[in-house]
């Protein structure tokens, strides 16, 4: 393709996709959706004009693919800079870097996501398994076709909502727009497109996998935080009880007083390790979500071929 004005919407999108080659796949999806939505809306408002003539006018106001790509890259850099959490102060010593995790908001957000993952995992799993079973059972009936479209469409809405949660809590860029459905087409065409789209199966795999992942995340975060805080606070409570500052019902039995400070220190160390691991797990889960829920950007060869 050349830099000339594209004759069709598909040519414009191919050019825009090529201009965004190398950008984040989530950004590419958002840009393509906005462009296709605008172009097809303008064409629908002028049914009497030819597509080539209308595209010439639309491109003049909306922008050439290269201009639109530059605008999205610039705006993305500004948005990411505004949303990025302040980096923790750099520490020179290994011990300082180890405890610097307490100043990183991403560690606490990752723990919050892991605690939330159990509820969302149950919801996603029940929806995916029930929807898949009903789709298979209704496949031989006429109602099976619209049910399949409704099921996959709802799954993509859930994936979009999950992406917003992942981006806000784990800091991984996710799409803010769905993939545009394209021009109007029949039910059979839509079904073939959905079956051929890797995102359909990636989304279903993600929704099903969120249940075991959610159980693991919730258990890890809850046990890690509770055990760490218990080790840290229990010796302090015992010392306060011995000093007569607080009263604990029943008989308190524990190790010698010599070990109590060491137990509290162990609790702090375990809590710090829990925060580090939670932040790492949050990053890995964000990459998994991007891999399964976001349509990959075209490679250089695919962009040239387009």
C-alpha positions in Angstrom: 0.0 0.0 0.0 1.1 3.6 -0.6 0.5 6.7 1.4 -2.4 7.7 -0.9 -5.9 8.1 0.4 -7.4 4.7 1.1 -10.4 3.6 -1.0 -12.1 1.5 1.6 -12.4 1.3 5.4 -10.4 -1.9 5.4 -7.5 -0.2 3.6 -7.6 2.6 6.1 -7.5 0.2 9.0 -4.7 -1.8 7.4 -2.6 1.4 7.0 -3.4 2.5 10.6 -2.4 -1.0 11.9 0.9 -0.8 10.0 1.6 2.7 11.4 1.0 1.4 14.9 3.2 -1.6 14.4 5.3 -2.1 17.5 2.9 -0.3 19.8 1.1 -2.0 22.7 -1.6 -4.4 21.4 -4.1 -2.8 23.7 -3.4 0.6 22.2 -3.7 -0.8 18.7 -7.1 -2.3 19.5 -8.4 1.0 21.0 -7.2 3.0 18.0 -8.6 0.5 15.4 -12.0 0.5 17.2 -12.2 4.3 17.4 -11.2 4.7 13.7 -13.6 2.0 12.4 -16.4 3.3 14.5 -16.0 6.8 13.2 -15.5 5.8 9.6 -18.5 3.5 9.4 -20.7 6.0 11.3 -19.9 8.7 8.7 -20.5 6.3 5.8 -23.9 5.2 7.3 -25.0 8.9 7.5 -24.3 9.3 3.7 -25.6 6.1 2.1 -25.9 7.8 -1.3 -22.1 8.7 -1.6 -19.5 6.2 -2.7 -17.2 4.8 -0.1 -14.1 6.1 -1.9 -15.4 9.6 -2.1 -16.6 9.7 1.5 -13.3 8.4 2.8 -11.5 11.3 1.1 -13.6 13.7 3.0 -13.5 11.8 6.3 -9.7 11.4 6.2 -9.3 15.1 5.6 -11.1 15.8 8.9 -10.3 12.7 11.0 -6.6 12.5 9.9 -4.5 10.2 7.8 -3.4 6.9 9.3 0.1 8.2 10.1 -1.4 11.3 11.8 -3.8 9.3 13.8 -1.1 6.8 14.9 1.2 9.7 16.1 -1.7 11.2 18.0 -2.5 7.9 19.8 1.2 7.4 20.7 1.5 10.9 22.1 -1.7 10.7 24.0 -0.8 7.2 25.4 2.5 8.5 26.7 0.8 11.4 28.5 -1.9 9.1 30.0 0.6 6.5 31.2 2.8 9.2 32.7 -0.2 10.6 34.6 -1.5 7.2 35.8 1.9 5.7 36.7 2.4 5.3 40.4 5.4 7.2 41.8 8.4 4.9 41.9 9.8 4.1 45.4 12.9 6.0 46.4 16.0 4.2 45.2 17.9 2.4 48.0 21.6 1.8 47.8 21.7 -1.2 50.1 20.2 -4.6 49.6 18.4 -4.4 52.9 16.9 -1.0 51.9 15.7 -2.4 48.6 14.2 -5.3 50.4 12.1 -3.1 52.7 11.4 -0.5 50.0 8.4 -2.6 48.9 6.4 -1.0 51.7 6.4 2.3 49.8 5.3 0.7 46.5 1.5 1.1 46.0 1.6 -1.7 43.4 2.3 -4.3 46.1 -0.8 -3.4 48.1 -3.0 -3.2 44.9 -1.7 -6.7 43.9 -2.8 -8.1 47.3 -6.2 -6.4 46.9 -6.6 -8.0 43.4 -5.6 -11.4 44.8 -8.3 -11.2 47.5 -10.8 -10.0 44.9 -9.9 -12.8 42.5 -11.7 -15.5 44.4 -15.1 -13.7 43.9 -14.4 -12.9 40.2 -13.0 -16.3 39.6 -16.2 -18.0 40.8 -18.3 -15.7 38.7 -16.2 -16.3 35.6 -16.0 -20.0 36.0 -19.7 -20.5 36.5 -20.5 -18.3 33.5 -18.0 -20.0 31.2 -18.9 -23.6 32.2 -22.6 -23.0 32.2 -22.6 -21.1 28.9 -20.4 -23.7 27.2 -22.6 -26.6 28.4 -25.8 -24.8 27.2 -24.2 -23.9 23.9 -23.3 -27.5 23.3 -26.7 -28.7 24.3 -28.6 -26.2 22.1 -26.3 -26.6 19.1 -28.8 -28.9 17.4 -31.7 -26.4 17.8 -32.3 -23.1 16.0 -32.0 -21.2 19.2 -28.5 -22.5 19.6 -27.1 -20.0 17.0 -28.3 -16.8 18.7 -27.4 -18.2 22.1 -23.8 -18.9 21.0 -23.5 -15.3 19.8 -24.9 -14.0 23.0 -22.6 -16.2 25.1 -19.5 -15.2 23.3 -20.5 -11.5 23.2 -21.1 -11.6 27.0 -17.8 -13.3 27.5 -16.1 -10.5 25.7 -17.9 -7.9 27.8 -16.6 -9.7 30.9 -13.1 -9.8 29.4 -13.3 -6.1 28.8 -14.4 -5.5 32.4 -11.7 -7.8 33.7 -9.2 -5.8 31.7 -10.2 -2.6 33.4 -9.7 -4.3 36.8 -6.3 -5.6 35.7 -5.1 -2.3 34.4 -6.3 -0.3 37.4 -4.9 -2.7 40.1 -2.0 -4.4 38.4 -0.8 -1.6 36.1 -0.8 -3.6 32.9 -2.2 -1.7 29.9 -5.4 -3.4 28.7 -7.9 -2.4 26.0 -10.5 0.3 26.8 -12.5 -0.5 23.7 -13.7 -3.9 22.3 -12.8 -5.2 18.9 -15.1 -3.6 16.4 -17.6 -6.1 14.9 -17.0 -4.7 11.4 -19.7 -4.3 8.8 -23.1 -5.9 9.2 -23.0 -9.6 8.5 -25.2 -12.7 8.8 -25.3 -15.0 11.8 -23.3 -17.7 10.1 -20.5 -15.3 9.1 -20.4 -14.0 12.7 -20.1 -17.6 14.1 -17.3 -18.4 11.7 -15.4 -15.2 12.6 -15.8 -16.0 16.4 -14.6 -19.6 15.9 -11.6 -18.4 14.0 -10.8 -15.6 16.4 -8.1 -16.8 18.9 -9.5 -14.3 21.4 -12.7 -16.4 21.7 -10.8 -19.4 23.0 -8.3 -17.3 24.9 -11.1 -15.6 26.7 -12.9 -18.8 27.6 -9.6 -20.3 28.9 -9.0 -17.3 31.0 -12.5 -17.3 32.5 -12.2 -21.0 33.4 -8.7 -20.7 34.8 -9.6 -17.8 37.0 -11.3 -20.2 39.5 -8.1 -22.2 40.4 -6.0 -19.1 40.1 -8.4 -17.1 42.3 -8.4 -19.8 45.0 -4.6 -19.8 45.0 -4.4 -16.0 45.0 -6.9 -15.6 47.8 -5.3 -18.3 50.0 -1.8 -17.0 49.4 -2.7 -13.4 50.2 -4.9 -14.1 53.2 -2.6 -16.7 54.8 0.5 -14.6 54.1 -0.9 -11.4 55.6 -2.6 -13.0 58.5 0.3 -15.2 59.6 2.8 -12.4 59.2 0.7 -9.9 61.2 0.0 -12.6 63.8 3.7 -13.3 64.3 4.4 -9.6 64.5 1.6 -8.6 66.9 1.3 -11.7 69.2 4.6 -11.1 71.0 3.8 -7.5 71.5 0.4 -8.4 73.0 2.1 -10.8 75.3 4.6 -8.2 76.5 1.8 -5.7 77.1 -0.2 -8.3 79.0 2.9 -9.1 81.2 3.3 -5.3 81.8 -0.3 -5.0 82.9 -1.2 -2.6 80.1 -3.7 -4.9 78.6 -5.7 -7.9 79.9 -6.0 -11.1 78.0 -8.7 -13.5 79.1 -7.5 -17.0 79.9 -4.0 -18.3 80.4 -1.3 -17.2 78.0 1.5 -19.6 77.3 4.3 -18.8 74.9 8.1 -19.0 74.5 10.6 -17.4 76.7 10.7 -13.6 76.6 14.0 -13.8 74.8 12.3 -15.2 71.7 9.4 -12.7 71.5 11.3 -9.9 69.7 12.7 -12.4 67.3 9.2 -13.7 66.5 8.1 -10.1 65.8 11.0 -9.6 63.5 10.2 -12.9 61.7 6.7 -11.6 61.2 8.0 -8.4 59.6 10.3 -10.4 57.3 7.5 -12.7 56.3 5.2 -9.8 55.5 7.9 -8.1 53.4 8.4 -11.4 51.5 4.6 -11.6 51.0 4.5 -8.1 49.5 7.4 -8.9 47.2 5.8 -12.1 46.0 2.4 -10.5 45.6 3.8 -7.8 43.4 5.5 -10.4 41.3 2.4 -12.5 41.0 0.4 -9.5 40.1 2.8 -8.7 37.3 2.8 -12.2 35.9 -1.0 -12.4 36.1 -1.2 -9.1 34.2 0.9 -10.6 31.4 -1.3 -13.7 31.3 -4.4 -11.5 31.0 -2.8 -9.5 28.2 -1.8 -12.7 26.4 -5.2 -14.4 26.6 -7.6 -11.4 26.3 -5.9 -9.0 23.9 -5.7 -9.6 20.1 -1.9 -9.6 19.3 -0.6 -6.8 17.2 0.6 -7.7 13.7 4.2 -8.6 13.1 6.3 -6.7 10.7 5.7 -9.2 7.9 1.9 -9.2 8.5 1.9 -5.4 8.5 3.7 -5.3 5.2 1.5 -7.9 3.7 -1.6 -5.9 4.7 
